[in-house]
Amino acid sequence: MRHPFVRALSRSLALATAAAVIPLASAAPVAADGVVVGGFPVDVSEGPWTVALSSRDRFGGTRAGQFCGGVAVGRTTVLTAAHCMGADVLGTPPNRARDLKVITGRTDLTSAQGKEIAVRDTWVNPGYDKISNAGDFAVLILAEALPEGSVIGMAAAGDPAYQPGTSATVYGWGDITGGGDYARSLRAARVQVLSDALCERTYPGSADGKYRADSMLCAGEAAGGPDACQGDSGGPLIAQGRLVGLVSWGSGCGRPGSPGVYTRVSDAVRTLGWGSAVAAGSDG
């Protein structure tokens, strides 16, 4: 990966920790590179649109090959982070990852719950900027439809769910301690949407990235704590019952003064011309 704080599970890290024991205990409120840091376990039925991206060929079978998250916005359409489809993460172009799948309806990655559905096609935003991290989204088209009720609507530009102070929840199977202790079961963390002005001051431009309000959303807690991190990239940030963000990047995880940065879903909606898909979550 380009730097250690883009929140995908790199192939080298996945292989290095494949034999590790994976605890279920909550992480401490602040971790060096932990996540869902400061979170809590949830059943996938509480967020049925949350899916895991999987490639056993690239990441091993210990946790069903999970390396990123995603969110179902249509019965055959999943949004995820563009950097999850990059060669730095997959080790190969996505069309060459022979067993790239989406896992749906599975809380515990080591179980046989739910379904594993092959990815038929991928589209990575050509406007994705690896330096600033702007435009960090990609679309996966599935080989078969997800179950009814597993789709969430997207918040368009101007939606009140983007207002600073709004309560939001992020979901993922990422590292919970910062020591390569990746969650076996789905976790969530409660955060709040923060102001663009705060995030522009926090991330004016560095090796980590540059905050751009037109394509990014900032969320977390000023004192640090609940956050997303490695292994959670592409997963959903939900506010007021709608998808507002995709886990993207940050400076560390759960650190005071360094909130998480998410892809602003309204930017993806605009880029893809998905206006009619926003309210109900159709295939667009």
Buried (B, 14 or more C-beta within 10 A) or exposed (E): BBBBBBBBBBBEBBBEBBEEEBBEEBBBBBBBBBBBBBBEBBEBEEBBBBBBBBBBBBBBEBBBBBBBBBBBBBBBBBBBBBBBBBEBBBBBEBEEBEEBBBBBBBBBBEEEBBBBBEBEEBBBBEEBBBEBBBBBBBBBBBEEBBEEEBBBBBBBEEBEBBEBEBEBBBBBBBBBBBBBBBBBBBBBBBBBBBEBEBBBEBBEEEEBBBBBBEBBBBBBBEEBBBBBBBBBBBBBBBBBEBBBBBBBBBBBBBBEEBBBBBBBBBBBBBBBEBEEBBEEBBEB
